[in-house]
Amino acid sequence: MFSPMDEVFDAFGTAPVLVVGSGAWRSRFAVTELACLSMGAVGSAMADLSEALNLGPRPDVVVDRRLASLWFTWSIHPQGWELPPSWDAIAGDYQGRDGWIKLHTNAPHHRAAALAVLECEAEREIVAQAVRGWDIDALEDAIVAQGGAAAAMRSRAAWLAHPQGAAVSGEPLVAWDHKAGQVRAWQARPDRPLAGLRVLDLTRVLAGPVATRTLAGFGADVLRVDPASWSEPGVVPDVTLGKRCCHLDLKTPHGQDQLRALMEHADVLVHGYRPGALDAMIGTHRPQGLVEVSLDAYGWTGPWAGRRGFDSLVQMSCGIADAGMAWAGADKPHPLPVQALDHATGYFMAAAVLSALTQAIQGNGSPRARLSLARTAEVLAQLEPVLADSITGSEPADLGDWVEQTVWGPAKRVKPALRISGMPMSWDRPAGALGAAPARWD
């Protein structure tokens, strides 16, 4: 059995990490330990990069347990306004003939797919009645085939015996490959090690945006790209911190040409397209020196490698919700208290970017890295929870004094959980709306 801590630090960095503070999310699984481990991976990778850049002595890395736990939920605290709901009215868990299934209907086309299969109206009780007439595996397959997103609840044993579970457990946490190329020099300085680094962000809810938000916290110039039709009203104020956001229609030749032009002047590409999807859209060419980090939901090998998925669905598939139900003595699926797979994978992705930059500086070409939510779940499954006082939410002492003037109103942020000596995390831009910036580099 692998050691999750050894695996993480073998993948991302060698610098020691000090964990301080107290508290933990109450869960069957070691959610707070995963938060500290994934943020520590960022710190360790940044310390290695700092050394490769000759920015000074290797910095100390500290992670605060309580703050790390809180960053795994909402980092933003509106002052005088409220975040919109983050879930669609019919999204959630439903009981079929032989078990439970989760429908993920936040995106309009996923909602339409589920309703088309169920042949019912978009009312929760009507949906529940329709689901009761299905075997959950058959319904999962039908919704996925229709272009939707759903997951039947499986036990850990059933997942590990499933062809996809077996494939994921055999994958590395980070799958690396290298191509020729030298990363462009950027304006790194000791206090802002990523200043001038251009990061092209083609990700949406939630892991990828967490990764690029983290990079922006160390000075990276992040440009996020979305179609004009896309909306994440309940999430955008939390994850667009430090970024510029533009609209491009990547289904048109003009939009694809614009994306290629942006890529030519980018240093890092972060995306969440399923295997082969981005190549099918814009071709396989990547500029020399471009670092590429990508993620998917269910892993990069096995029969589900191309399946749509989200944190809440992976929790159902891989046995987390089932084990939580038994642990809590509940009569329905019991997920993690936060979307820990998304957040942890986001920090692992940020660490992968930093590690890739270090490798490139050391003459190892232009690395590419692939991660997945399902593989992060295997790390979580191997971690041992630590007995600690239960965290229930943010307190005034957890918030910074600085007030962020977002387009929705003033807000405060949770203080950074990751502290790297001489490199304070801070963001040059407040959170902003999707599509508010032009599709070009400053």
C-alpha positions in Angstrom: 0.0 0.0 0.0 1.4 3.4 -1.0 2.0 6.2 1.6 -0.1 9.1 0.4 2.2 11.6 2.0 5.3 10.1 0.3 3.4 9.9 -3.0 2.4 13.6 -2.9 5.9 14.9 -2.0 7.6 12.6 -4.5 5.3 14.2 -7.1 5.6 17.8 -6.2 8.5 18.8 -4.1 11.1 18.1 -1.4 10.9 21.1 0.9 9.6 20.3 4.5 6.2 21.6 5.5 5.2 22.6 9.0 1.5 22.2 9.9 0.3 24.4 12.7 -3.0 25.1 14.4 -6.0 22.9 15.3 -9.4 21.8 14.2 -10.7 19.5 11.5 -13.8 18.9 9.5 -15.9 16.2 11.0 -16.0 13.4 8.5 -15.5 9.7 8.0 -12.5 10.7 5.9 -9.5 12.9 6.6 -10.7 16.0 4.9 -8.6 18.4 6.8 -5.5 16.2 6.4 -6.1 16.3 2.7 -6.4 20.1 2.8 -3.1 20.4 4.6 -1.4 17.9 2.3 -2.5 19.5 -0.9 -1.7 23.1 0.2 1.6 21.8 1.6 2.4 20.4 -1.9 2.0 23.9 -3.3 4.4 25.3 -0.7 7.0 22.6 -1.2 6.9 23.0 -5.0 7.1 26.7 -4.6 10.2 26.4 -2.4 11.8 24.2 -5.0 11.0 26.7 -7.8 12.4 29.6 -5.7 15.6 27.7 -5.3 15.7 26.9 -9.1 15.1 30.6 -9.8 17.9 31.7 -7.4 15.5 33.9 -5.5 17.3 33.5 -2.3 17.5 30.9 0.5 14.9 28.1 0.4 11.9 29.6 2.2 10.1 28.0 5.1 6.6 26.6 4.4 3.8 26.6 7.0 0.2 25.5 6.6 -2.5 26.4 9.1 -5.0 23.5 9.7 -8.0 25.6 10.4 -7.5 28.1 7.6 -6.7 25.3 5.2 -10.0 23.6 6.1 -11.9 26.9 5.5 -10.3 27.4 2.1 -11.9 24.1 1.2 -15.3 25.8 1.4 -16.0 29.5 0.6 -13.0 31.8 0.8 -15.2 34.9 0.2 -17.5 36.5 2.8 -19.8 39.1 1.3 -20.4 42.2 3.3 -24.0 43.4 2.8 -24.9 41.0 -0.1 -25.3 37.3 -0.6 -23.8 34.7 -2.9 -26.4 33.2 -5.3 -27.4 29.6 -4.8 -24.8 27.2 -6.2 -27.1 24.2 -6.9 -29.9 23.8 -9.3 -33.3 23.1 -7.8 -33.5 19.5 -9.0 -29.8 18.5 -8.5 -29.2 16.0 -5.7 -29.7 12.4 -4.5 -32.7 10.2 -5.5 -33.6 6.7 -4.6 -34.1 4.2 -7.4 -35.4 0.7 -7.3 -32.1 -0.8 -6.1 -30.1 2.1 -4.6 -29.3 5.8 -4.7 -28.2 8.0 -7.6 -27.1 11.6 -7.8 -28.2 13.9 -10.6 -25.9 16.8 -11.4 -28.1 19.4 -13.2 -26.4 22.7 -12.6 -25.5 23.1 -16.3 -28.7 23.6 -18.5 -27.7 20.9 -21.0 -27.1 18.4 -18.1 -30.5 19.3 -16.7 -32.1 18.8 -20.1 -30.4 15.4 -20.5 -31.7 14.1 -17.2 -35.2 15.3 -17.8 -35.2 13.8 -21.3 -34.3 10.4 -20.0 -36.7 10.6 -17.1 -39.5 12.0 -19.4 -40.8 14.3 -16.7 -41.2 17.9 -15.6 -38.5 19.8 -13.7 -40.1 19.6 -10.3 -38.3 17.8 -7.5 -41.1 15.5 -6.4 -42.0 14.5 -10.0 -38.3 13.8 -10.7 -38.1 11.6 -7.5 -41.2 9.7 -8.6 -39.7 9.1 -12.0 -36.3 7.9 -10.6 -38.0 5.4 -8.3 -39.0 3.4 -11.4 -35.4 2.9 -12.5 -32.5 0.6 -11.6 -29.7 3.0 -10.7 -27.0 1.6 -13.0 -29.4 1.7 -15.9 -30.4 5.3 -15.2 -26.8 6.3 -14.8 -25.9 4.8 -18.1 -28.9 6.4 -19.9 -28.3 9.9 -18.6 -24.6 9.7 -19.4 -25.4 8.4 -22.9 -27.8 11.4 -23.3 -24.9 13.8 -22.6 -25.9 14.4 -18.9 -24.1 13.9 -15.6 -25.1 11.4 -13.0 -23.6 8.8 -10.6 -25.0 5.7 -8.9 -23.8 5.2 -5.3 -21.3 2.4 -5.0 -19.4 1.0 -2.0 -15.6 1.2 -1.9 -15.4 -2.5 -2.6 -17.7 -2.2 -5.6 -15.7 0.7 -6.9 -12.3 -1.0 -6.6 -13.8 -4.1 -8.3 -15.2 -1.9 -11.1 -13.1 -1.6 -14.3 -12.8 2.1 -13.8 -12.0 1.9 -10.2 -9.3 -0.6 -10.9 -7.9 1.6 -13.7 -7.7 4.7 -11.5 -6.1 2.9 -8.6 -3.3 1.9 -11.0 -2.7 5.4 -12.3 -0.1 7.8 -10.7 -1.4 10.8 -8.8 0.3 12.9 -11.5 1.0 11.5 -14.9 4.0 13.3 -16.4 5.3 13.5 -19.9 7.8 15.8 -21.4 8.3 17.5 -24.7 11.1 19.7 -26.1 11.1 23.4 -25.3 12.3 26.0 -22.9 10.0 28.0 -20.7 10.1 31.8 -21.3 11.7 33.8 -18.6 9.2 35.8 -16.6 9.7 38.7 -14.1 10.1 36.5 -11.0 11.1 38.3 -7.8 11.5 37.0 -4.3 8.2 38.4 -3.0 6.2 37.6 -6.2 7.8 34.6 -7.7 5.2 34.2 -10.5 5.0 37.9 -11.5 4.8 38.1 -15.3 4.0 34.4 -15.8 1.1 34.1 -18.2 -1.4 31.4 -17.3 -4.2 30.5 -19.8 -7.1 29.1 -17.8 -9.7 26.9 -19.7 -11.3 25.5 -16.6 -14.7 25.7 -14.8 -16.2 24.4 -11.6 -14.1 23.9 -9.4 -10.7 22.2 -9.3 -9.1 24.1 -12.2 -10.3 27.5 -11.0 -8.9 26.8 -7.5 -5.5 26.0 -9.2 -5.3 29.2 -11.2 -6.6 31.3 -8.2 -3.6 29.8 -6.3 -1.2 30.8 -9.0 -2.6 34.3 -9.1 -1.9 34.6 -5.4 1.8 34.4 -6.1 1.6 37.0 -8.9 0.7 35.0 -12.1 -1.2 36.8 -14.8 -4.2 34.5 -15.2 -6.6 34.9 -18.2 -9.7 32.7 -17.9 -11.7 31.8 -21.1 -15.4 30.9 -21.2 -18.1 30.9 -23.8 -20.6 33.7 -23.4 -23.3 31.2 -22.6 -21.5 29.9 -19.5 -22.5 31.0 -16.0 -21.4 30.0 -12.5 -23.2 32.6 -10.4 -22.7 30.8 -7.1 -19.0 30.1 -7.6 -17.5 32.9 -9.7 -17.1 35.4 -6.8 -15.1 32.8 -5.0 -12.8 31.6 -7.7 -12.1 34.5 -10.1 -10.0 36.3 -7.4 -6.9 37.7 -9.0 -7.9 36.8 -12.6 -9.0 38.5 -15.8 -11.9 36.7 -17.5 -12.8 36.8 -21.2 -15.3 35.3 -23.6 -14.5 33.2 -26.6 -16.7 30.9 -28.7 -14.5 27.9 -29.2 -17.0 26.3 -31.4 -16.3 28.8 -34.2 -13.1 28.9 -36.3 -12.6 32.6 -35.3 -12.7 31.7 -31.6 -10.4 28.8 -32.1 -7.9 31.0 -33.9 -8.1 33.5 -31.0 -7.3 30.7 -28.6 -4.3 29.6 -30.6 -3.1 33.2 -30.6 -3.4 33.4 -26.8 -1.6 30.1 -26.4 1.3 31.3 -28.5 2.1 33.9 -25.9 1.2 31.9 -22.8 3.6 30.2 -20.5 1.1 27.8 -18.8 -2.1 26.2 -20.1 -4.5 24.8 -17.5 -7.6 23.0 -18.8 -10.3 20.6 -17.8 -11.2 19.0 -21.1 -11.7 15.3 -21.2 -9.2 13.2 -23.1 -8.8 14.3 -26.7 -11.5 17.0 -26.5 -9.2 20.0 -26.7 -7.1 18.4 -29.4 -10.2 17.8 -31.5 -11.1 21.4 -31.2 -7.8 23.2 -31.9 -5.4 20.5 -33.0 -2.5 18.8 -31.3 0.1 21.6 -31.8 1.3 23.3 -28.6 3.9 26.2 -28.7 7.4 25.3 -27.7 7.9 25.8 -24.0 4.2 25.8 -23.0 3.6 24.0 -19.7 0.3 22.1 -19.8 -1.6 20.8 -16.8 -5.0 19.2 -17.2 -7.6 17.3 -15.2 -10.6 15.1 -15.7 -13.1 13.5 -13.3 -12.7 9.8 -13.6 -9.0 9.3 -14.7 -7.2 9.0 -17.9 -7.4 5.3 -18.5 -10.2 2.8 -18.3 -13.8 2.7 -19.8 -14.9 6.0 -18.1 -11.9 8.1 -19.1 -14.1 10.3 -21.2 -17.1 10.5 -18.8 -18.4 13.8 -17.6 -18.0 14.2 -13.8 -17.9 16.5 -10.8 -16.7 16.2 -7.2 -20.1 15.2 -5.9 -20.5 12.5 -8.6 -17.1 11.0 -8.0 -17.9 10.9 -4.2 -20.9 8.7 -5.1 -19.0 6.5 -7.6 -15.9 5.7 -5.5 -17.5 4.8 -2.2 -17.1 8.0 -0.2 -20.8 8.8 0.0 -21.6 5.1 0.9 -18.9 4.9 3.6 -20.1 8.3 5.0 -23.6 7.0 5.2 -22.6 4.0 7.3 -20.3 6.2 9.5 -23.0 8.7 10.1 -25.8 6.2 10.6 -27.7 8.0 7.9 -30.5 6.7 5.7 -29.2 8.4 2.6 -25.9 9.2 0.9 -23.6 11.1 3.3 -20.9 13.1 1.3 -17.9 14.9 2.6 -18.6 18.2 4.4 -16.9 20.2 1.6 -16.0 19.5 -2.0 -12.6 18.2 -0.9 -11.8 16.3 -4.1 -12.2 19.5 -6.2 -10.2 21.7 -3.8 -7.4 19.2 -3.2 -7.0 18.4 -6.9 -6.9 22.2 -7.6 -4.0 22.6 -5.2 -2.3 19.5 -6.6 -2.7 21.1 -10.1 -1.1 24.3 -8.9 1.7 22.3 -7.4 2.1 20.5 -10.7 2.5 23.8 -12.5 5.2 24.9 -10.1 7.0 21.5 -10.3 6.8 21.6 -14.1 8.3 25.1 -14.2 11.2 23.9 -12.0 11.8 20.9 -14.3 11.8 23.2 -17.3 14.3 25.6 -15.7 16.5 22.6 -14.9 16.5 21.6 -18.6 14.0 18.8 -18.6 11.9 20.2 -21.4 8.3 21.5 -21.2 6.5 19.0 -18.9 2.8 18.1 -19.2 0.9 16.8 -16.2 -2.5 15.1 -15.9 -4.6 14.7 -12.7 -8.1 13.5 -11.9 -10.6 13.9 -9.1 -11.0 10.1 -8.8 -7.2 9.6 -8.3 -7.3 12.3 -5.6 -10.1 10.3 -3.9 -7.6 7.4 -3.6 -5.2 9.6 -1.7 -8.0 10.7 0.6 -9.1 7.0 1.2 -5.6 6.2 2.5 -5.3 9.1 4.9 -6.0 8.6 8.6 -8.3 11.2 10.2 -6.8 13.1 13.2 -8.9 13.6 16.3 -9.4 17.3 16.7 -12.0 19.9 17.6 -14.7 20.1 14.9 -14.7 23.0 12.5 -18.2 24.4 11.8 -17.4 27.5 9.8 -15.5 30.8 9.6 -15.2 33.2 12.5 -14.2 36.9 12.4 -10.6 36.1 13.4 -10.3 33.9 10.2 -10.9 36.9 8.0 -8.3 39.4 6.7 -8.7 43.1 7.4 -8.6 44.1 3.7 -12.0 44.6 2.1 -12.2 43.4 -1.5 -14.3 45.6 -3.8 -15.9 43.1 -6.1 -18.4 43.9 -8.9 -21.1 42.5 -6.6 -20.2 44.5 -3.6 -17.6 44.6 -0.8 -16.3 41.3 0.6 -13.7 39.8 2.9 -11.5 36.8 2.3 -10.3 34.1 4.6 -6.7 34.7 5.5 -4.3 32.5 3.4 -3.6 29.2 5.0 -0.3 28.7 3.2 2.6 30.8 4.4 5.9 30.8 2.5 8.5 33.0 4.1 9.1 36.2 2.1 6.3 35.3 -0.4 3.0 36.4 1.0 -0.1 35.3 -0.9 -2.0 38.3 -2.2 -4.1 39.0 -5.2 -3.7 42.0 -7.5 -7.4 42.0 -8.7 -10.7 41.5 -6.9 -13.1 38.8 -8.1 -14.8 39.8 -11.3 -17.5 38.7 -13.7 -17.0 36.2 -16.5 -16.3 37.9 -19.8 -15.4 41.3 -18.3 -12.0 41.5 -19.9 -10.8 41.4 -23.5 -9.4 38.2 -24.9 -5.8 39.4 -25.0 -2.7 39.5 -22.7 -1.9 42.8 -21.1 
